[in-house]
Amino acid sequence: WSVIGRYDDFDKDKEDPDSDRQKRTLFGVAYQFHKGNYVLVDYESLDHRDKNIPNENRFQVTMQVKF
């Protein structure tokens, strides 16, 4: 089993800090089921400071296959 996590706080334009600031949070777990083959389940949230841009929330399942 493995656990992942990430937090980002980006501000692309320092002149207007509130216009385009983004906060991203990601966390998940991975399970190695056979010699380098993994299943990853994670959740990602992207929050925009600009109220005209909708926030994004994602849940995904990914499989890595090693051959």
C-alpha positions in Angstrom: 0.0 0.0 0.0 1.1 3.6 -0.7 -0.4 6.9 0.2 0.1 10.1 -1.9 -0.7 13.7 -1.2 -0.1 17.1 -2.7 -1.0 20.8 -2.1 -0.3 23.6 -4.5 -1.1 27.3 -4.1 -0.4 29.2 -7.4 -0.7 32.8 -8.3 0.2 33.4 -11.9 -0.1 37.2 -11.8 1.5 38.9 -8.9 0.1 42.3 -10.0 -3.5 41.2 -9.2 -3.1 38.4 -6.6 -6.9 37.7 -6.3 -7.7 37.4 -10.0 -6.1 34.1 -10.9 -5.0 32.4 -7.7 -5.6 28.6 -7.7 -5.4 26.1 -4.8 -5.1 22.4 -5.7 -5.4 19.5 -3.2 -4.8 15.9 -4.2 -4.7 12.7 -2.1 -5.0 9.0 -2.8 -4.0 5.5 -2.1 -2.3 2.9 -4.3 -2.1 -0.8 -4.0 0.6 -2.9 -5.7 -1.2 -6.1 -6.7 1.6 -7.9 -8.6 5.3 -6.9 -9.1 5.1 -3.3 -10.2 1.4 -3.3 -11.2 -0.6 -0.8 -9.3 -4.2 0.5 -8.8 -4.4 4.1 -7.7 -7.6 5.7 -6.4 -7.4 9.5 -5.8 -9.4 12.7 -5.3 -8.4 16.1 -6.7 -9.9 19.5 -5.9 -9.0 22.7 -7.7 -10.3 25.9 -6.2 -10.2 29.2 -8.3 -10.2 32.5 -6.5 -12.0 34.1 -9.4 -15.7 33.4 -8.9 -16.4 33.4 -12.7 -14.4 30.2 -13.0 -16.1 27.1 -11.4 -14.2 25.0 -9.0 -13.2 21.5 -10.2 -13.5 18.2 -8.3 -12.3 14.9 -9.7 -12.3 11.3 -8.5 -10.3 8.9 -10.6 -9.0 5.3 -10.7 -5.8 4.6 -12.5 -4.0 1.3 -13.2 -0.3 1.0 -14.0 0.7 -2.2 -15.8 4.3 -3.2 -15.9 5.4 -5.7 -18.6 
